[in-house]
Amino acid sequence: MKAKGTKLIRNEDADVGIGTLIIFIAMVLVAAVAAAVLIQTSGVLQQKAQQTGKEATAEVSSNLKIISVVGTVSGSTINQLTVLAEVSAGGNPIDTTAMKYKFISASNTSFESVTYTEDRAVTSDTVLEPGELGKFVFDLGTGQTLAVRATATLQFIPETGTMVVKDMVVPATFGGRTEIQLFP
């Protein structure tokens, strides 16, 4: 059996017309618009990511480090707390006037006004800067004093950054001393 010869017709003419040209131009325009939208979106996302990164850095790096807490004894209770603190390594300056101070004991929870001074000052102001040693004095009012074996918590809430919480336990006896180390 012999295969019958088949004859293929070759059509090598191209359709080039105005319709094809319009479709091509429309595809290029759509691609250009899509590219512009993607570029603009990526720019906006980059700006938001940079802002979020700066805010996260400020939150982490402006931390307060408590060095010590000393209670002043008056009679059989502690009526004043002196806290020495500094900015953590790599931290940003902290405005002590914008900071909130909270004292929590078994019988009372209150925001306190604090007397702030600098023991080791780079600049003498109300901003605690790296390298400075700040002194915060809490005068505990009536109903806030701490007796032996009492527990209390101090919270330092800065304008930006993380809140610092310091728990304290008063010793079982004052032993005749006028100042008691509560932390460390």
ZADO-1210 file (C-alpha; in nm, 4 decimals, padded with zeros to 6 digits):
<atoms>
<atom x="00.0000" y="00.0000" z="00.0000" code="MET" pos="1"/>
<atom x="00.1137" y="00.3282" z="-00.0999" code="LYS" pos="2"/>
<atom x="00.0254" y="00.6408" z="00.0810" code="ALA" pos="3"/>
<atom x="-00.1462" y="00.8906" z="-00.1247" code="LYS" pos="4"/>
<atom x="00.0434" y="01.2066" z="-00.1653" code="GLY" pos="5"/>
<atom x="-00.0822" y="01.4915" z="00.0412" code="THR" pos="6"/>
<atom x="-00.0300" y="01.8402" z="-00.0548" code="LYS" pos="7"/>
<atom x="00.0022" y="02.0991" z="00.2205" code="LEU" pos="8"/>
<atom x="-00.0781" y="02.4499" z="00.1425" code="ILE" pos="9"/>
<atom x="00.1616" y="02.6883" z="00.3027" code="ARG" pos="10"/>
<atom x="00.0231" y="03.0230" z="00.4021" code="ASN" pos="11"/>
<atom x="00.3113" y="03.2474" z="00.4860" code="GLU" pos="12"/>
<atom x="00.1234" y="03.5746" z="00.4611" code="ASP" pos="13"/>
<atom x="00.0800" y="03.7627" z="00.7910" code="ALA" pos="14"/>
<atom x="-00.2274" y="03.9467" z="00.9006" code="ASP" pos="15"/>
<atom x="-00.1105" y="04.2961" z="00.9727" code="VAL" pos="16"/>
<atom x="-00.3900" y="04.5310" z="01.0072" code="GLY" pos="17"/>
<atom x="-00.5081" y="04.8228" z="01.2102" code="ILE" pos="18"/>
<atom x="-00.7011" y="04.5929" z="01.4484" code="GLY" pos="19"/>
<atom x="-00.3892" y="04.4010" z="01.5454" code="THR" pos="20"/>
<atom x="-00.2001" y="04.7251" z="01.6012" code="LEU" pos="21"/>
<atom x="-00.4751" y="04.8581" z="01.8316" code="ILE" pos="22"/>
<atom x="-00.4717" y="04.5367" z="02.0366" code="ILE" pos="23"/>
<atom x="-00.0923" y="04.5523" z="02.0697" code="PHE" pos="24"/>
<atom x="-00.0986" y="04.9157" z="02.1867" code="ILE" pos="25"/>
<atom x="-00.3770" y="04.8337" z="02.4352" code="ALA" pos="26"/>
<atom x="-00.1689" y="04.5478" z="02.5834" code="MET" pos="27"/>
<atom x="00.1337" y="04.7764" z="02.6238" code="VAL" pos="28"/>
<atom x="-00.0814" y="05.0408" z="02.7977" code="LEU" pos="29"/>
<atom x="-00.2320" y="04.7851" z="03.0372" code="VAL" pos="30"/>
<atom x="00.1160" y="04.6531" z="03.1210" code="ALA" pos="31"/>
<atom x="00.2404" y="05.0088" z="03.1852" code="ALA" pos="32"/>
<atom x="-00.0521" y="05.0888" z="03.4172" code="VAL" pos="33"/>
<atom x="-00.0030" y="04.7604" z="03.6062" code="ALA" pos="34"/>
<atom x="00.3691" y="04.8351" z="03.6463" code="ALA" pos="35"/>
<atom x="00.2954" y="05.1865" z="03.7754" code="ALA" pos="36"/>
<atom x="00.0475" y="05.0490" z="04.0314" code="VAL" pos="37"/>
<atom x="00.3004" y="04.7891" z="04.1510" code="LEU" pos="38"/>
<atom x="00.5771" y="05.0489" z="04.1825" code="ILE" pos="39"/>
<atom x="00.3540" y="05.2881" z="04.3759" code="GLN" pos="40"/>
<atom x="00.2326" y="05.0108" z="04.6086" code="THR" pos="41"/>
<atom x="00.5861" y="04.8956" z="04.6794" code="SER" pos="42"/>
<atom x="00.6882" y="05.2545" z="04.7606" code="GLY" pos="43"/>
<atom x="00.4016" y="05.2948" z="05.0076" code="VAL" pos="44"/>
<atom x="00.4815" y="04.9603" z="05.1706" code="LEU" pos="45"/>
<atom x="00.8473" y="05.0560" z="05.2019" code="GLN" pos="46"/>
<atom x="00.7558" y="05.3826" z="05.3781" code="GLN" pos="47"/>
<atom x="00.5237" y="05.1994" z="05.6189" code="LYS" pos="48"/>
<atom x="00.7909" y="04.9372" z="05.6923" code="ALA" pos="49"/>
<atom x="01.0497" y="05.2067" z="05.7663" code="GLN" pos="50"/>
<atom x="00.8084" y="05.3874" z="06.0010" code="GLN" pos="51"/>
<atom x="00.7235" y="05.0630" z="06.1800" code="THR" pos="52"/>
<atom x="01.0939" y="04.9837" z="06.2156" code="GLY" pos="53"/>
<atom x="01.1652" y="05.3245" z="06.3682" code="LYS" pos="54"/>
<atom x="00.8761" y="05.2871" z="06.6129" code="GLU" pos="55"/>
<atom x="00.9882" y="04.9370" z="06.7121" code="ALA" pos="56"/>
<atom x="01.3433" y="05.0598" z="06.7680" code="THR" pos="57"/>
<atom x="01.2163" y="05.3424" z="06.9882" code="ALA" pos="58"/>
<atom x="01.0027" y="05.0979" z="07.1888" code="GLU" pos="59"/>
<atom x="01.2893" y="04.8609" z="07.2517" code="VAL" pos="60"/>
<atom x="01.5764" y="05.1024" z="07.2958" code="SER" pos="61"/>
<atom x="01.4239" y="05.3515" z="07.5400" code="SER" pos="62"/>
<atom x="01.4173" y="05.1156" z="07.8350" code="ASN" pos="63"/>
<atom x="01.4849" y="05.2207" z="08.1920" code="LEU" pos="64"/>
<atom x="01.7169" y="05.0098" z="08.4072" code="LYS" pos="65"/>
<atom x="01.6538" y="05.0102" z="08.7842" code="ILE" pos="66"/>
<atom x="01.9818" y="05.0023" z="08.9792" code="ILE" pos="67"/>
<atom x="01.8488" y="05.0002" z="09.3356" code="SER" pos="68"/>
<atom x="01.5442" y="05.0653" z="09.5546" code="VAL" pos="69"/>
<atom x="01.5983" y="05.1845" z="09.9114" code="VAL" pos="70"/>
<atom x="01.3219" y="05.2344" z="10.1650" code="GLY" pos="71"/>
<atom x="01.3412" y="05.4958" z="10.4415" code="THR" pos="72"/>
<atom x="01.2134" y="05.3629" z="10.7742" code="VAL" pos="73"/>
<atom x="01.0028" y="05.5785" z="11.0032" code="SER" pos="74"/>
<atom x="00.8923" y="05.3980" z="11.3176" code="GLY" pos="75"/>
<atom x="00.7686" y="05.0543" z="11.2116" code="SER" pos="76"/>
<atom x="00.6978" y="05.1294" z="10.8437" code="THR" pos="77"/>
<atom x="00.8688" y="05.2462" z="10.5268" code="ILE" pos="78"/>
<atom x="00.7311" y="05.5855" z="10.4253" code="ASN" pos="79"/>
<atom x="00.9671" y="05.6802" z="10.1415" code="GLN" pos="80"/>
<atom x="01.1244" y="05.4947" z="09.8493" code="LEU" pos="81"/>
<atom x="01.4373" y="05.6113" z="09.6688" code="THR" pos="82"/>
<atom x="01.4956" y="05.4543" z="09.3283" code="VAL" pos="83"/>
<atom x="01.8222" y="05.4899" z="09.1359" code="LEU" pos="84"/>
<atom x="01.7875" y="05.4256" z="08.7622" code="ALA" pos="85"/>
<atom x="01.9670" y="05.4767" z="08.4338" code="GLU" pos="86"/>
<atom x="01.8931" y="05.4374" z="08.0634" code="VAL" pos="87"/>
<atom x="01.9732" y="05.0878" z="07.9343" code="SER" pos="88"/>
<atom x="02.2658" y="05.0394" z="07.6998" code="ALA" pos="89"/>
<atom x="02.1914" y="05.1885" z="07.3587" code="GLY" pos="90"/>
<atom x="01.8770" y="05.3529" z="07.4907" code="GLY" pos="91"/>
<atom x="01.7286" y="05.6887" z="07.4028" code="ASN" pos="92"/>
<atom x="01.6875" y="05.9767" z="07.6507" code="PRO" pos="93"/>
<atom x="01.3732" y="05.9579" z="07.8673" code="ILE" pos="94"/>
<atom x="01.1742" y="06.2670" z="07.9662" code="ASP" pos="95"/>
<atom x="01.0919" y="06.2106" z="08.3337" code="THR" pos="96"/>
<atom x="00.8146" y="06.4727" z="08.3309" code="THR" pos="97"/>
<atom x="00.6232" y="06.2744" z="08.0662" code="ALA" pos="98"/>
<atom x="00.6672" y="05.9474" z="08.2579" code="MET" pos="99"/>
<atom x="00.3923" y="05.8048" z="08.4828" code="LYS" pos="100"/>
<atom x="00.4753" y="05.6417" z="08.8160" code="TYR" pos="101"/>
<atom x="00.2438" y="05.3848" z="08.9698" code="LYS" pos="102"/>
<atom x="00.2704" y="05.2415" z="09.3218" code="PHE" pos="103"/>
<atom x="00.0820" y="04.9191" z="09.3953" code="ILE" pos="104"/>
<atom x="00.0578" y="04.7704" z="09.7448" code="SER" pos="105"/>
<atom x="-00.1816" y="04.5228" z="09.9068" code="ALA" pos="106"/>
<atom x="-00.4069" y="04.8059" z="10.0230" code="SER" pos="107"/>
<atom x="-00.3624" y="05.0739" z="09.7585" code="ASN" pos="108"/>
<atom x="-00.2972" y="05.1413" z="09.3905" code="THR" pos="109"/>
<atom x="-00.2209" y="05.4957" z="09.2837" code="SER" pos="110"/>
<atom x="-00.0284" y="05.7099" z="09.0405" code="PHE" pos="111"/>
<atom x="00.2358" y="05.9011" z="09.2307" code="GLU" pos="112"/>
<atom x="00.4104" y="06.2316" z="09.1917" code="SER" pos="113"/>
<atom x="00.7837" y="06.1806" z="09.2173" code="VAL" pos="114"/>
<atom x="01.0743" y="06.4087" z="09.2997" code="THR" pos="115"/>
<atom x="01.3442" y="06.3623" z="09.0350" code="TYR" pos="116"/>
<atom x="01.7089" y="06.4644" z="09.0653" code="THR" pos="117"/>
<atom x="02.0250" y="06.3486" z="08.8916" code="GLU" pos="118"/>
<atom x="02.3087" y="06.2004" z="09.0961" code="ASP" pos="119"/>
<atom x="02.5423" y="06.1661" z="08.7987" code="ARG" pos="120"/>
<atom x="02.4432" y="06.4243" z="08.5385" code="ALA" pos="121"/>
<atom x="02.5574" y="06.4900" z="08.1834" code="VAL" pos="122"/>
<atom x="02.3132" y="06.7816" z="08.1628" code="THR" pos="123"/>
<atom x="02.1153" y="06.9082" z="08.4607" code="SER" pos="124"/>
<atom x="01.7524" y="06.8829" z="08.3525" code="ASP" pos="125"/>
<atom x="01.4501" y="06.6512" z="08.3762" code="THR" pos="126"/>
<atom x="01.5644" y="06.4276" z="08.0893" code="VAL" pos="127"/>
<atom x="01.7435" y="06.1082" z="08.1862" code="LEU" pos="128"/>
<atom x="02.0117" y="06.0552" z="07.9233" code="GLU" pos="129"/>
<atom x="02.2549" y="05.7681" z="07.8660" code="PRO" pos="130"/>
<atom x="02.5373" y="05.7924" z="08.1181" code="GLY" pos="131"/>
<atom x="02.3259" y="05.9717" z="08.3800" code="GLU" pos="132"/>
<atom x="02.2081" y="05.8258" z="08.7105" code="LEU" pos="133"/>
<atom x="01.8583" y="05.9415" z="08.7986" code="GLY" pos="134"/>
<atom x="01.7177" y="05.9505" z="09.1504" code="LYS" pos="135"/>
<atom x="01.3406" y="05.9111" z="09.1905" code="PHE" pos="136"/>
<atom x="01.1947" y="05.9727" z="09.5382" code="VAL" pos="137"/>
<atom x="00.8452" y="05.8399" z="09.6182" code="PHE" pos="138"/>
<atom x="00.6881" y="05.9908" z="09.9325" code="ASP" pos="139"/>
<atom x="00.4342" y="05.7331" z="10.0428" code="LEU" pos="140"/>
<atom x="00.1250" y="05.8890" z="10.1933" code="GLY" pos="141"/>
<atom x="-00.1084" y="05.7635" z="10.4627" code="THR" pos="142"/>
<atom x="-00.2330" y="05.4144" z="10.3801" code="GLY" pos="143"/>
<atom x="00.0559" y="05.3547" z="10.1418" code="GLN" pos="144"/>
<atom x="00.3360" y="05.2910" z="10.3902" code="THR" pos="145"/>
<atom x="00.4967" y="04.9487" z="10.3890" code="LEU" pos="146"/>
<atom x="00.5165" y="04.7384" z="10.7044" code="ALA" pos="147"/>
<atom x="00.7422" y="04.4364" z="10.7558" code="VAL" pos="148"/>
<atom x="00.6797" y="04.1425" z="10.5193" code="ARG" pos="149"/>
<atom x="00.4692" y="04.3641" z="10.2910" code="ALA" pos="150"/>
<atom x="00.4890" y="04.3382" z="09.9129" code="THR" pos="151"/>
<atom x="00.4690" y="04.6250" z="09.6688" code="ALA" pos="152"/>
<atom x="00.5213" y="04.6980" z="09.3017" code="THR" pos="153"/>
<atom x="00.6567" y="05.0089" z="09.1319" code="LEU" pos="154"/>
<atom x="00.5712" y="05.0735" z="08.7676" code="GLN" pos="155"/>
<atom x="00.7587" y="05.3252" z="08.5553" code="PHE" pos="156"/>
<atom x="00.5546" y="05.4020" z="08.2428" code="ILE" pos="157"/>
<atom x="00.7560" y="05.6096" z="07.9923" code="PRO" pos="158"/>
<atom x="00.6056" y="05.8139" z="07.7086" code="GLU" pos="159"/>
<atom x="00.7624" y="05.5716" z="07.4587" code="THR" pos="160"/>
<atom x="00.9227" y="05.2420" z="07.5353" code="GLY" pos="161"/>
<atom x="00.8418" y="04.9526" z="07.7581" code="THR" pos="162"/>
<atom x="00.6988" y="04.9772" z="08.1055" code="MET" pos="163"/>
<atom x="00.9410" y="04.8828" z="08.3833" code="VAL" pos="164"/>
<atom x="00.7955" y="04.6831" z="08.6715" code="VAL" pos="165"/>
<atom x="00.9858" y="04.6319" z="08.9949" code="LYS" pos="166"/>
<atom x="00.8448" y="04.4010" z="09.2630" code="ASP" pos="167"/>
<atom x="00.9655" y="04.4415" z="09.6213" code="MET" pos="168"/>
<atom x="00.9295" y="04.2444" z="09.9434" code="VAL" pos="169"/>
<atom x="00.9963" y="04.4197" z="10.2741" code="VAL" pos="170"/>
<atom x="01.2172" y="04.2118" z="10.5067" code="PRO" pos="171"/>
<atom x="01.0822" y="04.0513" z="10.8235" code="ALA" pos="172"/>
<atom x="01.2596" y="04.3031" z="11.0459" code="THR" pos="173"/>
<atom x="01.4227" y="04.6441" z="11.0072" code="PHE" pos="174"/>
<atom x="01.6877" y="04.5678" z="11.2704" code="GLY" pos="175"/>
<atom x="01.7009" y="04.9263" z="11.3927" code="GLY" pos="176"/>
<atom x="01.8171" y="05.0609" z="11.0556" code="ARG" pos="177"/>
<atom x="01.6769" y="05.3808" z="10.9028" code="THR" pos="178"/>
<atom x="01.7239" y="05.2670" z="10.5423" code="GLU" pos="179"/>
<atom x="01.6449" y="04.9238" z="10.4008" code="ILE" pos="180"/>
<atom x="01.7669" y="04.7912" z="10.0641" code="GLN" pos="181"/>
<atom x="01.4607" y="04.6514" z="09.8804" code="LEU" pos="182"/>
<atom x="01.6314" y="04.5881" z="09.5464" code="PHE" pos="183"/>
<atom x="01.8670" y="04.4295" z="09.4451" code="PRO" pos="184"/>
</atoms>
